[in-house]
Amino acid sequence: MAIEEKIKKLVELRAEARLGGGAKRMEAQHAKGKLTARERIDLLLDEGSFEELDMFVTHRLTDFGLEKEQYLGDGVVTGYGTIDGRLVYVYSQDFTVLGGSLSETNAKKICKVMDMAMKAGAPMIGLNDSGGARIQEGVLSLSGYAEIFQRNIEASGVIPQLSAILGPCAGGAVYSPALTDFILMAENISYMFVTGPKVTKTVTGEDITVENLGGAMIHASKSGVAHFVSENEEEAMKTLRRLISYMPQNFMENAPVIDCDDPIDRVDDVLNQIIPDNPNKPYNVIDVITTIVDNGEFEEVHKYYAKNIVVGFARFNGQSVGVVANQPSFLAGVLDIEASRKGARFVRFCDCFNIPLVTLVDVPGFLPGSSQEYGGIISNGAKLMYAYGEATVPKVTITLRKSYGGAHDVMSCKQLKGDLNYAWPSAEIAVMGASGAIEVLNFRELSAIEDTEKKAEYIAQKETEYREKFANPYQAAKYGYIDDVIEPRNTRFRIIRALASLATKKASMPAKKHTNIPL
Ligand code: HXC
């Protein structure tokens, strides 16, 4: 065969592979409001940057008529390309081929790009849209999953791993995304569950729809399994691209610094007025965040889950940081089980990948009550403390208002190796709030006063005394636990200076096999 003909054959084979399960199934995919595996990759990567691998892989099965169902590529598109010029590895499950189901061979394709991502020290992005284990392949498919899981585990903390769920993701298949750093789900087209509605009904009698059991918003708001939810796939790919921009390629590198056109010494007078005079009145901490970061850009993570703590990525003078902030406008910013887990997971991600932490504190304490205690607020709250205490990245903390009790210690305090801890003049750093403190401290004297008016007067006077003594940052500053009390409007500049001073920070934990975070 002449070379021209050989090349013609190659071109034909490539065209066949690009058709996946065929034009009809592609139409069906579009009719469901979904993009195809390759269309997704085109949106995700820089134009023309995708290098596809293993296009000619086919499965080896001959049972159940599978020998007649041979598709080049075998239901997953894999390869590498760039996002803003930076290398990433990708797999994108092709639902048009046997429902994107996972076979031995297509698992091998995924494992190959995962191994390549590890070798190159580049992020791995998985676009999931699959009917799960290829039923006809039995244990071969299960072992394929396990090969992927093991790689997810080994890559954890080495390279960033992102998962987008853009269709079904059920059974054990959910565990690969669950082992990655971030999960994004697209509304209306994606769902995740370990057992679907039918089995749920048979086993528990519960009647529930697919959407209510494992839809995007359910996982974004209730289970916290999904960190991001996108209205559609275009939005999803843009979110993945933005996310990657905040991350380094691997744990040995720093995130890229981008040119910053937002003045570093910008003075934000609005911050001097943002804290209400009444300490029990809320304000939105996101307003503080967007005021101080570069160009007001904040990539919020877990936006709909545990809203009493806000976490996300931003930049100061072009440098990527992780922001953690108590949210006074939701449950008064109290720390509960969900907020502690959410915060801990984010802090650990940032620490894995050398992303400094900026913490904004306004926390009245831990949420009291039997449901919290039974749910394990002790070990869950400990997760956040642990995460901060083991984090060796630069840690800059600003106490905006309340910082009470155990929650004060948890929120990146000086003794958990906070590097620079600043407070606004509105800060109140104490064991507890005034009313609680007076109730505990003066209980005997109080009970001796019979007249209710006098009782109220006595309480008010003691509360004033307590507030004057403790409801300020100067007690903490006196001991050096707060490095400086700063004017709110200078916060941006002070954080940027702090981060600059910490750019060469070197810190490590004692040698060990691995830590034992209270899971
Ligand atoms: C082989 C599969 C498949 C699978 C779908 N297909 N899932 N083939 N193995 N797991 C095929 C279908 O036969 C069909 O082929 C095509 O993909 C599209 O599927 P449809 O059913 O037509 O699509 P839709 O109506 O959108 O429904 C999608 C679905 C459904 C909800 C995912 O296909 C489904 O319930 N599939 C089975 C899901 C499942 O039980 N998987 C195993 C889970 S256990 P044609 O030729 O008609 O196009 C598991 C264990 C993993 O995954 C353990 C890891 C540790």
Boltz pocket constraint, residues with backbone or C-beta under 6 A from the ligand:
constraints:
  - pocket:
      binder: B
      contacts: [[A, 25], [A, 95], [A, 96], [A, 97], [A, 98], [A, 99], [A, 100], [A, 101], [A, 130], [A, 131], [A, 132], [A, 133], [A, 134], [A, 135], [A, 136], [A, 141], [A, 142], [A, 145], [A, 146], [A, 168], [A, 170], [A, 171], [A, 172], [A, 173]]
      max_distance: 6.0
